[in-house]
Structure formats: structure tokens, C-alpha cells
Amino acid sequence: MTDRVLVVNAGSSTLKLRILGAGDTVEASCDVDPWHGDADPSILDPLGDALGTVDAIGYRVVHGGGVLREPTLVDDATLAAIEALTPLAPLHQPRAVAAIRAVRAAMPHVPSVACFDTAFHATLPAAAATYALPAEWRQRWDLRRFGFHGLSHQYASRRAAELVGRPLDGLRTVSCHLGAGASLCAVSAGRSVDTTMGFTPLEGLVMNTRSGTVDPGLVLWLQTQGGMTAAEVADGLERKSGLAGLSGTSGDLREIPAGSLAVDVYVHRLRREIVGMVAALGGIDVLVFTGGVGEHQPAIRAAAATGLAFLGIALDVEANAASTGDGEISSDGAAVRTVVVTSREDVEIARQVRRSV
């Protein structure tokens, strides 16, 4: 029986290590922040003797491409396939590879499983996943919408069903993962049917340093008329755009005053894309906020809900302001239930690991 799982969650700047026991209780944890992507096995040292009784290891990996579409046992071939996808997720994929190498070196005989953010979106219908590009391109390079934050969306939608006391089957949920990276997911009966991120994690909402969706013609213009190289454009879109580019700050919403253009653009795009997810579902039963911003910034939640009363979304002002942890923030009688869910990718990863080993 796989009781104790070491969860290794490598982000773009942090490394979160958790040992989850029976009932998904956190028995030991360590955050490396900032983490520079080194593959040194000593990153596990803070967990000490707790490592000795780990039954299995689960890794969060952002991109699985079109082949790695479910939790996969890690071997040399799997690691090579993960590393080959680096151009599609340049901020995250190298960190995942480094973490896997470090932990495998320290614990070579413990079975390990790679869990992919893209896997949850493997159920996207063709109409949602397909880009209107030449067939030759799509077939040659597997150009499609992959979607990301799947581990978070999968957990949040399941936890939301528990909070509102309804079965997941038949429930129409819009999950808003709002953090340094941000995406929405339309979840029907526990299955992803649409999402805002696409071929890479650059598409969709405005993020801390990522632009989100821009006109592809603008990108071409910067290169053909602006004289910028592809590398310069990529760096600007990934690291210097979004809230950082709009505000001149680091991109952290806590540093940006309400009412500023940066916040207005962020909320406008968020509200517009929520409506798009509702359209993909044909209606909405539950709206979920998760991720660092979604969990801890009531003003953003309130701003997102403003103007969405026609969907049946309405927040309780006091509940929204006082929200901590998991709970409901919708107003009495609202047709759509709105909840806040603490992001627990570690729980979702441990669940997938236990089903795979």
C-alpha cells in the first residue's frame, strides 16, 4: 500500500516539498524560495529522517505534450521526453527536470511518477483544442491547445463540489487559478472542456510577467518592422509583460494600487474570459477562486464578479472580505455558488501517484 508520498512541486522560482501521509496529512514539508533550479540532492536535506519511510514520489510537470497524457512512471526515457518539451514551457520545464534528477539521485529505488498539468485537459473536445491553422502545420508539429494548471483545476473543481454539497457529475464549474501564472478552466462533470491557456502557458489571461493573449500580427510586426529578434520578443512576452509591463513593478498585485490601468486591464480580461468559459459549459453552477491571488485578494474576486450578475453571480461582501481557507462567499439566494479553495496540487499529485504505483 502506498501511504506516504513525497510530492515535488517545482515552480518557476520556488520548490515545494511535501510528504503526505494517510488522509493527505502533511507530515513534513520544506519550501526552497528562491530556488535556482539546481539538481543537487541536498535540496531534500531539510526533510531529514522523514524521507526514510516514503513509499513513492510524485513530481509536478507543467507540460506533457501530446504523448504524456496521464501520470507516468519516471525512467530515463520519460525524463528525456519531458526535457524535450522545454521550448513549450521555458520557465517551468527545466526546473521540473532539475528536481527529478536531484530526487532520483537521492532516492533511486523509490518508485516515482510524473504528473502533468496538461493531462487534465486531454479531454478537451476538438472544437476547443484545435487552432485554425493549416492542416500541414498541425499534423507536422501537433499544434493544439494543451492547457495548463490542470492539477490545480482538477483538485479545485472536486473540492468545490464538496463545499457546495453536490455531486461532481452534472456540475458545471468555472475554476479560476489566479497566481503569478493564471488560467481559467471550464469543468463539466469533472472533465475539462475548455481553458484559457493554449499551446504554451503564455496564452490567455494577463499574468504577473506574462502578456497573455496578444494579436499574433503584433508579434510578427515587432520582428519584421520593429527589428526585434525572436529571442527578444519571447523574453519580453514571458518576463517583462503582464502586470509588470503595465505597472513598472515586479508584477505582484499587492504592489499595484486599485484603479490603476494595470488592475483594470487584468480584471477586464479576467471577467471577459469567465464569460467565455460559461459559454463553453452552456451555463454555470459554481465559480471557484484558487491560487495565490484567487485565495488572498478579495478585491480582485469582487471586481471579477462585478458585472456578472446576469449570470447569477453575486458575492456576500462580508464573507468575501473575511474569507480564509476553503469556504463559500456567494450571497444568499445567488443562483451561482461562489467558493474559495486553497490550492492543493500536492493532494492531487499524491492521489494520482497512489493510483499509478
Buried (B, 14 or more C-beta within 10 A) or exposed (E): EBEBBBBBBBBBBBBBBBBBBEEBEEBBBBEBEEBEBBBEEEBBEEBEEBBEEBBBBBBBBBBBBEEBBBBBEBEEEBBEBBBBBBEBBBBBBBBBBBBBBBBBEBBEEBBBBBBBBBBBBBBBEEEBBEEEEEEEEBEEEEBBBBBBBBBBBBBBBBBBBEBBEBEBEEBBBBBBBBBBBBBBBBBBBBBBBBBBBBBBBBBBBBBBBBBBBEEEEEBEEBEEEEEBEEEEBBBBBBBEBBBBBBBEBEBBBEEBEEEBEBBEBBBBBBBEBBBEBBEBBEEBBBBBBBBBBBBBBBEBBBBBBEBBEEBBBBBBEEBBEEBEEBEBBBBEEBEBBBBBBBBBBBBBBBBBBBEBB
